[in-house]
């Protein structure tokens, strides 16, 4: 590969991906293998897991690199979402290892919400199971564009090509029925490393890329950098010592430049950008995720929760929001109660006006609307807001198409929502 080819791949940016699947399919071991074989483990980390593995009387347990909670290590399962970072010569990666237990489905939703790719780990002995379909459905629901089905533990089925082919056929039929379009398949042994980073010698019949080759070369989804301007105002800096009033926040989509005309939501008043300030000094323009202070050429009534946008590409201003809602709390949703909706920097009192249906991720079907949603339920709802929100559809912008609901009594986050 030429130097120019490498530069082109690096320009794809950081790839965020998750691992998901059923319990004991080998998700944490797979991540450990990726880190180990790409030499992304520090010597002291490796020594620590070697000592722990030795105390247990077994070989080196690479799953310990991600299963950091003591409860996880005792049970041998993943409960929370564990994040790890590594890089190769071609790309940087952020991994989220998500729980396999059905009761921790809400944690899987959290990890999937920012991912560009999902690795769905399948035990070759068991094939596609209910939790496999559940996690694939959630990945599809939250808009992850790429899916890799890692058929793990091929060493336990004698690397039988027929076993792999049967799993591919089973999942392909499910994917077609569910609207999942981009799925790739890799046979592997995470324990021994076959087809993870190195090809190994025990899968000669598989001629496709290794898992790492897929991760290094997959096309990143179009970024929000090319999207319309979305600048939620986080704080208003009052004028002091000759400095004019400024509006502080982070660019969640698009870009802004000095001289741009911007519209303020919800007032719909417009002004021109006079200056863009950062801690490093003034700039002529700023892009995605830049924390900046915007100075306008006129005084306007702007406060926290307002949003600056370009006038020809404003989001919808809504008091009723249709959304897919994943219920996270132990206590069920009570449609008689009001919750606090937090969207970007804006908050509004919200009530569930109606539940249209419950989405059964196991059967891929809609079920009649229940009276409320229980923990891990995903339903389609309509919310009535006390003040308008400025929203995009989730499939168009995760930043302004997502929100959370908060219990105003306990301040617990009770639900995550995706605007439809």
C-alpha angles and dihedrals in degrees: 000000000000125000090250091055090052092050090050091053093047089054088066085078130213116343114217114199139166134212117220140164141107127321115286094011088124104256097144092043090052092054090046089052091050091051094043097048094044088051092240095136121098117231094245091051091051091048091051095053090043090057092047092048091049092052088054091052096239141103124281106306107211092183088076089075090073105021093080103153115093090228090055093050092049093050097034092232137106115248106164130039108267118202125206133175131211141152140207130196089273107040150003121238140199114197127198114195105203130198122267100203115100090229089063096052089119090062089053090054089053093053093044096051094083101028127120094194137020125211107206108200116210125188106232090217094057103031123198109354134177094272089051090058092043094055093043089052093049091048089052092045094054091048104252102167100205131047128188118191106209108198098205134190093038086153088069092057095045091256089285111184091205091061091053092046092052092052091048091052093046095049093042091057090049093046093051091051091048098047094249105148109171110057126144128186132218127178113215152149109229090185093060099024102244111160094352102098100334124040097230121199104264101077103056092148092063110082100172128102125288119250092260092051089056092048092049096049107032113118113251117234116259106280128233087245088086093045130097119288115275114175112167110197111237102174138003114225110210119224113268136168095358094316113126124229113286136192115225127204146101126281104244096182138008126356140278134213138189108271095031118135110231132188122219118225130247096010093052090217115145135214140163124256108251099178143356113212131193135170087263094053139272121329134195093222141003133201143201118337093359112148104224145155114233119209117196130204093240139035113260133172100256127155141170111300095032117116134220115216139161108266096237096052108041122154123240116282105217141174092185119050128192110208148156106247126200109199112220105174130094091228112070124246112275110205090199092063130080120232133192113252113208115196119169102315095330127097130194137172108252139188129191102248093187144341109230097190145327117248111223103208092190096058097026090233142117117249128199114280112272124215089252143350123261126210112298092013117136116207139167109241143169117227125202113211129204090216130021124270126208105229143170125197111273093237088058098044128006090192097060098021096064134070143163132228119224130199102237091207100051098019088227119147103244104174145014119215139198119201113234 
